[in-house]
Amino acid sequence: MPLQLSHMSEADIPEFVEVDDLAMGRYAYAKAMVTEGQCRKELIRGFMRVGFKQDDSNMWVKVVDTQTNELIAAAMWKFHLEAGQPIEQETPQQTAEVKNDHVQENPSDKTSNFWAEGEKRSKKFKAKFVGSQAHADLSILFTHPQHQRRGAASMLIKWGCDQADKRGIISTLHASSEGYHLYLKHGFELVEETAIDLRSWSVNETTIRRAMIRQPKKVI
């Protein structure tokens, strides 16, 4: 069954949220995003609404199975194109502050702290390895569990890397253990590993996040 890559629209948000939950909800890092009583789907839904409406540097792309018209994978690439400008990393913490019918206005202290700590790690990584240079950051990538190993994730990675190559800028990401080897195949190199103890967010696990950078290739 052929796959097709295209840009997402706001109409894709409900399906994005469902597939994201199937793909990511079982992982420890994703569980740490929310506290007891919160709904991760609603958190992601609110984040998506903010991302589409308020940040033009976010590029949302999807892969669809053309036979079923089902969204099977999606990614968000964030392009920081103005070298020399301070890097501000947006986080889904803002989601909980958006007033709508589904998202709580005041996030719990634990949830706020989770995103604050993530933002600190991101800024520390970029200060150490990126500096003020323009770059493309792969912030989100997932594939429906029933459609893995069909090449959808590679399509989304390649799309962003191609965009970065056209602009002559580096690409960055933080890899989970599951995606690490795929990123290596696409030219990313490991620059730093960080062990994150999730017990502060009621998840009794330690997860490893791998910071990776890909140098741009010359476009012929």
C-alpha positions in Angstrom: 0.0 0.0 0.0 1.6 3.3 -1.1 2.3 6.0 1.5 2.1 9.8 0.9 3.7 12.6 2.7 2.0 16.0 3.0 1.5 19.0 5.3 -0.9 18.7 8.1 -3.9 21.0 8.7 -6.0 21.7 11.8 -8.5 19.2 10.6 -5.9 16.5 11.2 -5.5 17.3 14.9 -8.1 14.7 16.3 -6.5 11.9 14.3 -3.0 13.1 15.3 -3.9 13.0 19.0 -5.3 9.4 18.7 -2.3 8.1 16.8 0.1 9.9 19.1 -1.5 8.3 22.1 -1.3 4.8 20.6 2.4 5.3 19.6 3.7 7.2 22.6 1.3 6.8 25.6 2.9 3.6 26.9 6.4 5.1 27.2 7.7 6.3 30.6 8.7 9.8 29.3 5.2 10.3 28.0 3.6 9.1 31.2 5.6 11.6 33.1 4.0 14.5 31.2 0.8 14.2 33.2 -0.2 13.7 36.8 -3.0 11.6 38.1 -6.4 12.9 36.9 -5.0 14.7 33.9 -5.6 13.5 30.3 -2.6 13.3 28.1 -4.8 13.4 25.0 -6.2 16.7 26.0 -2.8 18.1 26.8 -1.5 17.2 23.3 -4.7 18.5 21.7 -4.2 21.9 23.3 -0.6 21.9 22.4 -1.5 21.2 18.8 -4.0 24.1 18.7 -1.4 26.5 20.0 1.3 25.2 17.6 -0.8 25.7 14.5 -2.1 29.2 15.4 0.9 30.9 17.1 4.1 29.6 15.6 4.9 29.8 11.9 8.3 28.1 12.5 6.6 24.8 13.3 6.2 22.6 10.2 3.7 19.8 10.8 3.9 16.9 8.3 2.1 13.6 8.1 2.3 10.3 6.2 -1.0 8.8 5.0 -1.8 5.3 3.7 -3.4 6.2 0.4 -5.5 3.1 0.3 -7.2 3.7 3.6 -6.6 7.5 3.9 -5.4 6.8 7.4 -2.8 9.0 9.1 -0.1 6.6 10.2 2.8 8.8 11.2 3.5 12.5 11.9 6.3 14.9 12.8 6.9 18.4 13.8 10.0 20.1 12.6 10.8 23.5 14.1 13.0 25.8 11.9 15.2 28.4 13.6 16.3 30.2 10.6 17.7 33.5 11.9 21.3 32.9 13.0 22.5 35.1 15.8 19.0 35.4 17.4 18.4 34.1 20.9 16.8 30.6 20.8 13.5 30.4 22.6 12.3 26.8 23.0 8.5 26.6 23.3 7.1 23.8 25.4 3.7 22.2 25.7 3.5 23.8 29.2 1.7 26.6 27.3 -1.0 24.2 26.4 -2.5 24.0 29.8 -2.7 27.8 29.9 -5.0 28.0 26.8 -8.6 28.4 27.7 -10.8 25.8 26.1 -13.4 23.2 27.0 -10.9 20.4 27.6 -7.6 21.7 29.0 -7.2 22.7 32.6 -6.2 26.4 33.0 -3.8 25.8 35.9 -1.5 22.8 35.4 -0.3 21.0 38.4 3.0 21.8 39.9 4.5 18.5 38.8 3.4 18.9 35.2 4.7 22.5 35.1 8.0 21.3 36.6 8.3 18.5 34.1 8.2 20.9 31.1 10.4 23.5 32.9 13.1 20.8 33.4 12.8 19.8 29.8 13.2 23.4 28.7 16.3 23.7 30.8 17.9 20.6 29.3 17.0 21.8 25.8 18.5 25.3 26.3 21.6 23.7 27.9 22.1 21.4 24.9 21.7 24.2 22.4 24.0 26.6 24.3 26.7 23.9 24.3 26.3 22.4 20.8 24.3 24.8 18.6 24.9 28.3 19.8 23.3 31.0 17.7 23.5 29.2 14.4 20.3 28.5 12.4 19.1 25.0 12.7 16.1 22.6 12.2 14.9 20.7 15.2 12.9 17.5 15.0 10.7 18.0 18.0 8.0 15.3 17.4 8.0 12.0 15.5 5.8 9.0 15.9 4.3 6.1 13.9 1.1 4.1 14.5 2.2 0.8 16.2 0.4 -1.2 13.5 2.2 0.6 10.7 5.8 0.4 11.9 8.6 -0.7 9.5 6.8 0.6 6.5 9.2 3.5 6.0 6.8 6.3 7.2 9.2 7.6 9.9 12.1 7.6 7.4 10.0 9.7 5.0 9.3 12.3 7.7 13.0 12.4 8.8 14.2 12.7 5.2 11.7 15.5 4.5 13.1 17.6 7.3 16.7 16.8 6.6 16.2 17.8 2.9 14.7 21.1 4.0 17.7 21.7 6.3 20.1 20.8 3.5 18.5 23.3 1.1 19.2 26.0 3.7 22.6 24.7 4.6 21.8 24.3 8.3 22.3 21.6 10.9 19.5 19.4 12.2 19.0 18.5 15.9 16.9 16.1 17.9 16.7 14.2 21.2 16.3 10.5 20.5 14.6 7.8 22.5 16.1 4.3 22.6 13.5 3.2 20.1 14.4 5.7 17.5 18.1 6.1 18.0 19.4 3.6 15.4 17.0 5.0 12.7 18.4 8.5 13.3 21.9 7.1 12.9 20.9 5.8 9.5 19.9 9.3 8.4 23.2 10.8 9.3 22.6 12.0 12.8 25.5 11.7 15.3 25.3 11.3 19.0 26.7 14.3 20.9 25.4 13.7 24.5 23.5 11.3 26.6 21.3 12.3 29.6 19.8 9.9 32.1 16.5 11.4 33.4 15.1 10.1 36.7 11.3 10.2 36.3 10.4 9.4 39.9 9.8 13.1 40.6 6.8 12.7 38.2 5.5 9.5 39.8 7.0 7.2 37.2 9.4 4.7 38.7 11.9 4.6 35.8 15.0 6.2 34.4 15.0 7.1 30.7 17.9 7.9 28.5 17.6 10.9 26.1 20.2 11.1 23.3 21.1 14.5 21.9 22.0 14.2 18.2 23.1 16.5 15.4 23.2 16.1 11.7 25.5 18.2 9.5 24.0 19.5 6.3 24.8 17.8 3.0 25.5 19.7 -0.2 22.5 19.9 -2.5 23.6 19.1 -6.1 
